Structures are given as structure tokens and as C-alpha cells.
Amino acid sequence: MATLPLWRLLWVHLGPHLTWQWEALVLGGIVPVLTTCLNDQDDDHADRHMAWKVEVAQLMVDFLRDPLFVIDGFVTYDCAPNPRANVVAAVLDALFFEAIETSGYDGHSETTELACLGVLNALQMLYRRAQLHQQHLSCGGERLPSTETLLAQRQRKQLFQDAITTFNTKPSAGIDLLASSGFLPTPVTPHALGKLPQPESSPRSKAPITNNQSKPRHDSIEFRAQLRQAYVETFELHQMPLVDALRTFLGAFRLPGEAQQIDRILEAFATHCRERDLFGCVDVAYLLSFSMIMLNTDLHNANIRADKKMSCADFVKNNVNYGLSNQGTPLPEPFLISIYHNIATNQFRTSDTDPFGPDRY
């Protein structure tokens, strides 16, 4: 909470340069604080969290009084064609939640009042923006984005988000919707589908991407292989150590549970990595990547007893030499030891388990 005044200064002076950082702060910090229910918490924790709510709500009241935050934020995030989250909508939804869901509860009167004031400030900024727009036009000034333009952009972004949501559950219907809406070419190509941006508010499931069981034109082995490779190539992994590249890769989607699908994903991932001088061949990168995922599960699975978890010595022994004719030299033990400790101290996280982690930004 002590950093909130700093964020006020950063928004005033560096706002246009902190778009991703501000999104992370709002969605990963501010919104969860405002929407946390305190009724089931003990008194000490509830009092402390209530103090946080008051501070955060006051911050939002101040920001929603700023026309740059309301208008520029709505244009930059909520109406942007890129896959950014709906930041202004998320803030207003959180304030509505605080104003409506908590009204009448003891101890919530201050936050309820602040939430209502924040919504009122946003409405006033929209009214002032409409008045300014009319004055600007009457003076012959440069035309500002019209309400109709912003509405069309917002509706198209919502259409894209809905299509991605459909794609995650019904790949065939999602692909057809994306193509008919102009987000994909007709006919759909693996390259276009693999490089399709995803909205941050709806992480794209990996299962339809890697094992696309849709209409025949999307169901060939060749199409799916090209689709996996096109998706993997959207990641800039060339200069990263393998453990960091795998961490970034796994942090972007939900890893499927089927071993066969994981196998296909890692084949594409290993092909995309470029530590060939160390690994000698793609097979080494693939086997080591699979071993790292197994190690991560072993070390961080609460159901595995501590005395049964894999030791560093066992991990090195299992991976120093795979017995491949094209491996070249064995993997250096210090390299494998560093991987073990990296994973032991920093668990791999998917987009589901850590949606606002650093890998996303």
C-alpha cells in the first residue's frame, strides 16, 4: 500500500510508457483487493484488508477524476485491437461490486461511498468528454475519435474475445467464427491460426491448438504439426537458456494433461530452441525439456513425500548422457545442477496458476 502514491506520480509523468505495467497493477492488485469478500475472514485480517480496500478505492477515485485515465485508458486498453485486457471496465466492475454487493454490511460504509464516488467521477468524465468533443468540432479543430468509432472498436474486440472463448471449447466453431469475422483468412492456414493473438482476459487453451479435432480441413496431421510450429515461433526464445525458455513457454498457456499432446508440444519447442552447440541435436533439448517438466511436478507436488522426491544427483545421473549417437558430448554436470536448483526454488507456472506473473509481461 505504501507504493500507491508512487503509482500516482508514475501515471502523471510516465503513463503512456507504462501500459503493460499499469495493466498488471490493476488486474493483479487493485481489482482483487476491491473484490475480496471479508465476511469469512478473522477480525484482524479483515481489519487489515479493509484498510487496504480504503486506500485502493481512494486511489481509483483520484484516477477516475482524471480525464486522461478514463478516456485514454478506455481507448488504449478496452478498445485496442491488440490483446490487452479491458482495464477501465475491470476497474468499474470492481467498484460496482464494492458499491452493490457490500452495501449494508457493517464496516463497509466508507468503501461503499468511495466506490460510488469513483463511478460518479467516471460518468462526469464521460460527460465532459462529450462536451469537449462538440466544442472541438465547432471550433474547427482536429476531429477526435467519435463515439461511434470507439463503440465499433469495442464491439470488434468483444467479438474477438468471444470467438477465442468459443475456440477454447469448440475449436471448429471458433475457427469458423474467427474466419467469418475477418480475424483469420479464408481458407484458414496453420500459420495464421498459430500466430493469432489471444486476449489476456481469456488465455488460449493449448489443447485445441496442439490437437485440433475439428473439421477435416483442420484435422490433418500435417496441419496440426504446422500449427504447433507456428505457435511456438511466436516466442522469442533464441537467446535464452533452456530452463528460462521453457519457463516462459509454459507460462503462456494451459499445458494439456495427455502425455501424447505434451510430447508433440515439446517436439515443436525443442526445434525452436537454439542452444545447438550445447545439446548437439534437437532430441537432447526435447528429452531435457521433458525431464524438467517431470522434475517440476515431482518437486512441487504436495502429495509426494519429501524423502521420495528426486534428488539433484538423480536428476544429473538421468540427464547427463541420453545415449544418443548424435548427442555429441555429455551435458555438463554444473549445467544440470543449476537447472535442478532453478526449478527447485522457482516452480514452473502456467497461465492458470500465475495469470499475472512476470512471464506474461
Sequence and secondary structure as in RCSB ss.txt:
>XXXX:A:sequence
MATLPLWRLLWVHLGPHLTWQWEALVLGGIVPVLTTCLNDQDDDHADRHMAWKVEVAQLMVDFLRDPLFVIDGFV
TYDCAPNPRANVVAAVLDALFFEAIETSGYDGHSETTELACLGVLNALQMLYRRAQLHQQHLSCGGERLPSTETL
LAQRQRKQLFQDAITTFNTKPSAGIDLLASSGFLPTPVTPHALGKLPQPESSPRSKAPITNNQSKPRHDSIEFRA
QLRQAYVETFELHQMPLVDALRTFLGAFRLPGEAQQIDRILEAFATHCRERDLFGCVDVAYLLSFSMIMLNTDLH
NANIRADKKMSCADFVKNNVNYGLSNQGTPLPEPFLISIYHNIATNQFRTSDTDPFGPDRY
>XXXX:A:secstr
 TTHHHHHHHHHHHGGG HHHHHHHIIIIIHHHHH   TTS HHHHHHHHHHHHHHHHHHHHHHT HIIIIIHII
IIIT SSS   HHHHHHHHHHHHHHHSTTSTT HHHHHHHHHHHHHHHHHHHHHHHHHHHHHHTT      HHHH
HHHHHHHHHHHHHHHHHHH HHHHHHHHHHTTSS SS  HHHHHT    TTS  BHHHHHS  SSGGG SHHHHH
HHHHHHHTTS  TTS HHHHHHHHHTTSB  S HHHHHHHHHHHHHH   HHHHSSHHHHHHHHHHHHHHHHHHH
 TTS GGGS  HHHHHHHHS    TT  S   HHHHHHHHHHHHHS    TTT TTSGGG 
